[in-house]
Amino acid sequence: MPSLNKLAPRALRRFIKRVKIHQDVRREFAADRRRYAASMLPDDRAIGLSLSGMNLEAQITKDYHRIEKGLALKEPRRPFGLEVQKRLERLLPMADPTAPYVQHAQSALAALQEWNAGGGVAEEISPVRQLANDPALPDPASFFGTRHSVRDFSTRAVEPDVLERAVALALNSPSVCNRQSWRIYFRHGEEARQTLTFQNGSAGFRDIVPAVAVISVDARAFAGAKERNQGWIDGGIFAMSFVWALHALGLDSCMLNMSVPTPKAEALRRHLNAEDSELIIMMVAIGYGRGGHRRARSPRREVSTVIVDH
């Protein structure tokens, strides 16, 4: 049996490793907290006249979307939205009157005033949904079952107009109160490969990646402590929609996590010239799979193991 003297240093090393891991966790969470606290929008209880920039846009968007949602109910209350109306009347004069979100807010506010005065629902604000005769995909499995992460790309360049179409499709993604805080950076060729050096999981194939997207969200769009995680949710939804859009347009891709320490994420922000308020969600390697390329098997779970209660 090993002596206690030999076991002690080994146990001490394990203890020191655990301490360092916990220190890393505390440091990273503290950095996230500082960024969110410095960027966030106050919640509704603290909205004053000091809002500007993205904070102002987010609050006005949140409020005009409350009107849109309220008027889309089967039986909207009357009156409703009186606090929202007061806040919009206070905030709209502070915003650029030519900005699209301001114009959306003005029309929503007018619709709310008309409804509360006894009028009908404004068709522009909450239109009746028009459905195709058969909105379902004829063979959903042929679409969802054929997207795979690709790590072996051909030399074919990725056309910028196709990427723009993919973003346009992904913009149909839902987001909290329609705030759409997404940002996406594209890099091609050597710039793509340089950008991928800030990500830890692509070393084995980054030299053949034709294009890369970096997806982020702006933390200034989220309000108070309750929305501290919303950026990651909205960003993840948009990222997946973007990858489905790439698939629909015939492009291959590989979603790449951003599990990196704060200093590396900060270096990436500087590399992209991104705002300090941006939360980096992930990268996506993009291209056309090389003829005869392989993919990871990636077995799927059984449906019964995912459904908790039917």
N, C-alpha and C positions, 0 to 999 in steps of 0.2 A: 504494500500500500504506500502511496506517496505520503510524505511527511506533511504535517501542518504547515511547516515553514515554506514548502514548495507550493502548497495550495493557496496560501495567503496572497502572494503577488498576483496569481491568476485571478482570484476573486476581486482583488483591488482593481486590476485592469478592467474587468467587466463592469465594476461599479463606476469607474471613471468614464467608460464609454457611455453608460446609461445617463450619467449626469450631463455629458456633452450633448447627447441627443436631446434631452429636455431643454438644455440651454438654447440649442438651435431652434427648437419649436417656439420657445418664448420670444426669441429675437425676431423670427419671421412673422409671428402673429403681431408683435409690437409694430413692426414696419408696416404691415397691412393696416393696422389700426390708425397709425399716424396719417397714412395716405387717405384713407376714407374720411377720417375726421376733418382733415384739411380741405377736402373736396366736396363733401356731401351737401345736399340741399337740406335746410331745416325742415322739420315736419310741419304740418299745417298749423300747429299751435303757435309756431314762432315765426310765421311768415310776416315780414315787415317790408319796408321800402328800400332795403339795402341789397336786393337781389340784382344780379347782372349776369351777362353772358349765358353760359349753359345752364346755370342754376335758374335763371329767369325763364328761359325757354322750357325747361323741364316742368316748372311749376305751372306755367300757363298751359302747356300741353296736357299735363295731368288733369287740370281743371276743365278744359274744354272737352276732354275725352269723357269726363264724368257726365257731362251733359249728353254726349252722344250715346253713352251706355244707358243712361236713365230713360231717354226717349225711345230706345230700342226694346224696352220691356213691353210685355203684353199689355199691361195696364199701368202706365206711368202715374205716379202720384201727382197731385196738383194742389198746392204749389210744391215744388221741390227745388233744391239747389240754391237756396237763398244765400247761404254763406259763400258758395262758389261764385255766384253772381257778384257779390260785394268784392271778393278777392280779385276777380278778373277786371272789374271796373277800376280797381286800385292799381293793378299791375300793368294793364295794357298800355297806358300812356307812357310807361317806362321803356317799352320795347320798340324796335324798329318797325314802323307801320308797313313797310314793304316786305317784311319777312313772311314766308308762307304760313308759318305756325301762328302768326298774329292774325292773318286773314282768316285762318280756320277758326281761331278763337272768337273773332268778331262775329262770324256767321253763326257759330254755336250759341254765343251769348244772345244774339237776336232771336234765335229759335227758342231758347229757354224763356225769354221774356214773352214771346208770343204764346207759348204753351201755358205759362202761368197766368196769362191774361185771358185764357179761355179758348185760345185758338187750337189748331190741329198740330200734328207732328210734321215738322219740316222735312220734306223728302230728301233734300240735299244733305241733311245732318244724319238722319237715320233711315236710309233708303230700304225699301222692300228688297229682300235678297232674291236674285234671279238664278234659278237652277237650270242646268242643262237637262235634257230628257233623261239621260243616264249619266250622272256625274261620277260613277264609280269607274276605276280603271278596269279594262276588260280582263287583264291578267296581272294582278298586283305582284304576285310572286316573281314574274319575269322582270319586274323593275327592282323591287326590294331585295330579291334574292341574288341579283347579279352585281351588286356593288361590293367590291372588295378593296381592301387597302393594298395599293401597289407600290412596290419599292424597286422596280426595274423598268426604267423609262427609255423610250426611244429618243433619238436626237431631234425629233420634230419639235419646233418651237410652238409655244402656246400663244394663240392669237389674242391680243388685248380685248378685241370686241367680244369674243366668246366669254372672257372673264367678266366683262361688263354685263353681258346678258345673264350670267349666273348670279351676279350681285342683285340685278333687278328682280330676278325670281326669288332670291332669298329675302328680299325686303318685304315679302308677304308674311314673314314670320311674325308671330305674336310677341309683344313685349309689354312689360308692366305699364298700364295706363298709356299705351301707344307712344312711349317716350323714345323708342328706337335709338338707343345710345351707341349703336355699333360704329366701329371704324374698321377699315380693312386696308392693308398696305400690300401692294404687289411688288415683287422683285423678280427679275428675269436673269437667266444666264449666270455669269460670274457673280453678279450682285445677289442672286438667289442663294448661291452656294456660300457666300460670305455671311449672309443673314442666318443661314442654317447653323453656323458655328455657335450661335447663342442658344442652341437647342441640343439636348444631350442624347437623343435617341436616333439621330439620323446619320451618324458618322459612317456607317457602312454603305450608304448609297447617296449621300448628299452631292457627290461630285457629278452625278448624272441627272440631277433634278432640274428640269427646264425652267420651272417657275415656282415661287412660293408665295403664299398669302399669310400675313400676320393679322390675326383678328383680335381686336380689343374692344372695350366698352369704356365710356366716360363716366367715372364715379360721380361727377357733378349732377348726373341725372337722377340720382337716388337720394331718398330722404330719410334722415334720422336712423336710429339704431335698428328699427324693425326691417329696414331694407338693406342691411349691411351685406347680405349674401345675394341680393337680387342681380347684381352685375354679372356674377358667374352663371346664374340661371339664364338670363337673357342672352348673354354671350354664347353659352352652349347651344341654346335653341337656334340662334342665327348661324353658328358654325355648322351645325348638322344640316340645316336647310341649304346652306351654301354648297355643302358636299353633295347633297341629293341633286341640287341644280347642276353641278358639274357632271354628275352621272347622267342626268337627263340629256345633257348636251354632248355626250360622247367622250368626256374627259375622264381620266383616271386620277386618283388622289390618294393621299395617306395623311390622316389626321395625326398631328404630332403634339404631344403634351408639352406644357411649359413648367415642368416640375424642376425649377431652378432656384437657387438662393437669390435673395434680394439684390446683391451686387451685380449678378449676371443679368437680371431683369432690368436693372437700372441702366446697364451698359447697352442693352437692346433698345431701350427708350431713346437713349442718346443717338444710337446708330440710325434709328428711324426718324429722329427729330420729333418724337411723340410728346404729347403733353404729360406732365407729371401726374395728372389726374387719371390717366388711362390705365385700366387694368388689362394686362396682357392675358388673353384667354388661351390661345393656342396658335400654332402654325399649321398650315396645310401644304404639303408638297403636291404639286400639280403637273400633269403631263399626259402623254399618251403611252400606254404600256408597250414595251418592246414586243415584237412578235414572238410568241412562244414563252413569254414570261411566266414565272410561277407566282403563286400567292400562298400565304400562310393558311393552313387548314382552318384554324379558328372555329372549333366546334361551338355550336349554339346550345344554350340550356334547353331543357324540355319546358314547354309552356306551363305544365303543371307545377314546376318548381318556382315559377315566377308569380303566378296568380295566387294570392294569399287567400282570397275569399271570392267566391263566384256570386 
